[in-house]
Amino acid sequence: MSESSSVERFVGTRAVAPQHAFDVARLAQFIRAEVGGFDGDLQVEQFKGGQSNPTFLLRAGERQYVMRRKPPGALLPSAHAVDREFRVISALAGTDVPVARCHALCEDASVIGTTFYLMDYVPGRILWDPKLPGHTPAERSALFDEMNRVIAALHRVDPAEVGLADYGKPGDYLARQVARWTKQYRASETERIEAVEHLIEWLPKNIPAGDETRIVHGDYRIDNVIFHPTEPRILAVLDWELSTLGHPLADFAYHCMTWRMQGDNSRGLGDLSAAQLRELGLPSESEYVAAYCRRTGRDGIAERDWEYYLIFNMFRLTGILQGVMARALQGNASSAEALATGRRARPLAEQAWRQVERLLARG
């Protein structure tokens, strides 16, 4: 898919979807009371992107806000945690991790029907295709280096120092995550996928030794950051719904799946050779990992451990995609592209299991 078609389908706003409509006048009352500083009528549009929590652009006079809300309807336990997003974004203000300024959290369902929060609208660039068409090799290199800098900065933050010591359970992150995403997958399962069954059996028995605890984003990728309009600088990291305390390498491996995913609907770099990456000015996976290790003071990552983290994240993303599929079939997913997105669950699980089989073949 070209960058221009990605922008058309996923970037920008549209009219509010009927299933996500709410009382705009009631929301305006809340903003005047809790945030203030706005004149005129409240104008509301819905962002096209996002599969999970519906996101809206609010305009009131000279002020612009972004509202993230839980979707209506029956929801999976612990999913769509916009209250946690609000907490982590607020806590990271003032650190080296760029985030939007938060204004208010509302858990009163009488306002718009579900929990929501308000933050500043941050103008800038959201880039969807990691191949970065339309950019020079030097620009691509700088943009990827900035993404690397920011995730390393996040993993250097001490959770206790920013008031997030209780933001998740310390220790045994991977074991708990495998169990959690197995449960989430089962709760939204729409068909039997043999590769998923194999992964559910293999993953708990092969967790790497050693444990670390840091703030993890859970969905850090190129289209979840806002770049400065002209500079290779991230102004805000978005979509903190899956954030918690966890293993930083598992979080980083999720981000690095870009190099393992094909450049079709997955918008990956997996179809590019080493020579093609160099020609485009893009780092190889190993170069990107080495830069992260330098920034976090880490002396490399054992190859088998790294492969496990990647396989785990493919399983985890399979669970996320399966949830998107289930919501699409129920009719309350937040994007018109949800059904196509959900169909990626099976091929992704099969790719993950092929990686396991390659590991097993090595002995």
Secondary structure, DSSP 4 states (H G I P E B T S, - for coil): --HHHHHHHHSSEESPPGGG---HHHHHHHHHHHT----S-EEEEEES--SSS-EEEEEETTEEEEEEEPPSS---TT-S-HHHHHHHHHHHTTSSS--PPEEEEE--HHHHSS-EEEEE---SB----TT-TTS-HHHHHHHHHHHHHHHHHHHHS-GGGGT-TTSS--S-HHHHHHHHHHHHHHHH--S--HHHHHHHHHGGG-PPS----EEE-S---GGGEEE-SSSS-EEEE---TT-EEE-HHHHHHHHHGGGTS-SSTT--STT--HHHHHHHTPPPHHHHHHHHHHHHT-----HHHHHHHHHHHHHHHHHHHHHHHHHHHHT--S-TTHHHHHTTHHHHHHHHHHHHHHHHHH-
